[in-house]
Amino acid sequence: MKSINSNKQFNNLTNQEKPFVLDFYADWCDPCRSLLPTVEKLSEEFKEDVEILKVNVDQQRDLAQKFNIKSIPALYFMKKNKVIDSIKGLVSEQVLREKVNALI
């Protein structure tokens, strides 16, 4: 699973046709660590249709600020530069799977 390491990388994503999911997290966040295996599993499972990327809020403060991140984990489901849906907090695999399927 890829990470976003710059605003330029994020801007390139918004120009692609493939929908994507941004997973805002931090290394010190226990709920984020709990969610990570599920996010990684779905990233592999849906790699042909959706790109799922991690965004470390401590390293990518500008991007976290742009999305007004107040709590993590926070996932944003996007097409081009438009937020289609979002989830905040720890959720089940089933909920995440439904959101990814809806994005496709």
C-alpha positions, 0 to 999 in steps of 0.5 A: 500500500502506497503512502502520499509523501507530498502535495504534488503526489496528491495533486497527481491523484486528483487528475487520474480517472481511477477513484482513490481512498485516503487513509489519514493516520498516525503511527502513535494512533492505536485505532489506526494500527487496528484498522491498518490490516483491514485497509491493507487487505482491501487495498490489495483486493481492490487494486484494479479498481481503486487506489488506497493510500496512507497519509501520515498526519504528522508528516503531511500536515498541509494535506491533513489541514486541507481535509480538516482532519480533527480525529484519526483514523479518517478515510476519504473516498474520492473521485478526481478532486471530489470527496464522495464519502468519508468515515471517521474512527474505527469501523468494521471491514464490512463497512469499509468494503461497502464504501469501497464498492460504492466508490467503484 
